[in-house]
Structures are given as C-alpha cells and as structure tokens.
Amino acid sequence: DAGITQSPRHKVTETGTPVTLRCHQTENHRYMYWYRQDPGHGLRLIHYSYGVKDTDKGEVSDGYSVSRSKTEDFLLTLESATSSQTSVYFCAIEASGSYEQYFGPGTRLTVT
Amino acid sequence: DAKTTQPPSMDCAEGRAANLPCNHSTISGNEYVYWYRQIHSQGPQYIIHGLKNNETNEMASLIITEDRKSSTLILPHATLRDTAVYYCIVRVPQGGSEKLVFGKGMKLTVNP
C-alpha cells in the first residue's frame, strides 16, 4: 500500500481529551495530507504538508493542528476532541510532480 | 465545492464494460481530470488521470471530450471487485501543492 501506515487504526476517546494521529511513510515523498471522511460529505482536506515544517490549512482545519518534524511522519492533533470530530481519518502521500496521491488505511476515531 | 458532477449510482453486469460519466464544465485549461475509487472502508485508490488526450493503463481508460467539459472512465471488463465509489476530480492548484477536492462520488455496483 505505497508504504503508508496510520496509527492507531481505531481509537475511542472522551470529549475534551487531546488526541494525536500518526501517519508514517517509507517513500520519502514531499507531500503529505490529512483528510476526514464523513457520511454525506465525501473526503475533505484538513491540513497538508509540502515539506518538513511546511504545512498549510485545508478546507476543514478548525480544531486541528499538524506537525511534520521529519519527512516520514505527519502528525494530526485534536487539541480538545469534540463529538463532531468523530470520523474516519485518511492520510495520503504524493511525490513531487507525480500527480498521484496514495492513501493510508485510515483511522476510525470515535469521540464520546 | 467539487467542480465535477457524477450520477449518484450505476449498475453494471460482471464481464461487461462499465462506462462512468463525469461532467466538469468549468474546468480550466491547465487542470487535470483524475479518477479515484474507494472500496468499502479502504483508503481511496488512484486509477488514472488525463489533461486532454485519452489515456489508458492497466486498470482503465479515460476518454476526455474535445471541449474538456466531460469525461468517461471505462472499466473494460468489470468484475465484482470493481464495486466501489468512484470519484471524478478536477485538480485545483493551491499554493505550493495541488489539492484534490473530493465530491460525493458515484457508487458502481457490479452484479453477477
């Protein structure tokens, strides 16, 4: 699966707690993305990164922060989880100039 | 908002060609058409992309009309494993990276 892993794969947490999701790649690709997928909305971009320490917001970034301290890892943090952040989260990677994004297996997050 | 329009669903008989339509009437001259699919609960999978010429790979063919306002993804011999949600996407440039904007896609059901 294009050398992408996500951890954890499943998580249940309580409202107000911090949560960090990890995306790890072995491909050394420059671009990494975090999406969320909810019924009726398809996939929506949360944040993306175009290099180490270079990140930018997507269309649904409120309530989320990201960090990329090394090429292979892109972390998504929910500082204080809310029930509206219950979703399936997908990470994707893309090589410069490739025009193809490859997706990880997803993390199912439930906020109670 | 997605810049493409797809029918919500389509059925196809196993072994027959599946022709999946997509309208993108507002596409710009330098925007590419991409197709991805998502099999139940998995991460989206890249299928094919094109600018203005027809394209073919081991998975599918992409036919883009001369005015580029619509395209058709062709799965030449559909199998049960091709049952999935198919996304037609126009690539939108954004800053240092070109993001994918996923709409709701089209559910293809391949019947035995």
Boltz contact constraints between the chains, C-beta under 6 A:
constraints:
  - contact:
      token1: [A, 31]
      token2: [B, 97]
      max_distance: 6.0
  - contact:
      token1: [A, 42]
      token2: [B, 102]
      max_distance: 6.0
  - contact:
      token1: [A, 42]
      token2: [B, 103]
      max_distance: 6.0
  - contact:
      token1: [A, 42]
      token2: [B, 104]
      max_distance: 6.0
  - contact:
      token1: [A, 43]
      token2: [B, 102]
      max_distance: 6.0
  - contact:
      token1: [A, 45]
      token2: [B, 99]
      max_distance: 6.0
  - contact:
      token1: [A, 48]
      token2: [B, 97]
      max_distance: 6.0
  - contact:
      token1: [A, 50]
      token2: [B, 96]
      max_distance: 6.0
  - contact:
      token1: [A, 50]
      token2: [B, 97]
      max_distance: 6.0
  - contact:
      token1: [A, 56]
      token2: [B, 95]
      max_distance: 6.0
  - contact:
      token1: [A, 90]
      token2: [B, 43]
      max_distance: 6.0
  - contact:
      token1: [A, 99]
      token2: [B, 49]
      max_distance: 6.0
  - contact:
      token1: [A, 100]
      token2: [B, 46]
      max_distance: 6.0
  - contact:
      token1: [A, 103]
      token2: [B, 43]
      max_distance: 6.0
  - contact:
      token1: [A, 103]
      token2: [B, 44]
      max_distance: 6.0
  - contact:
      token1: [A, 104]
      token2: [B, 43]
      max_distance: 6.0
  - contact:
      token1: [A, 105]
      token2: [B, 43]
      max_distance: 6.0
  - contact:
      token1: [A, 106]
      token2: [B, 43]
      max_distance: 6.0
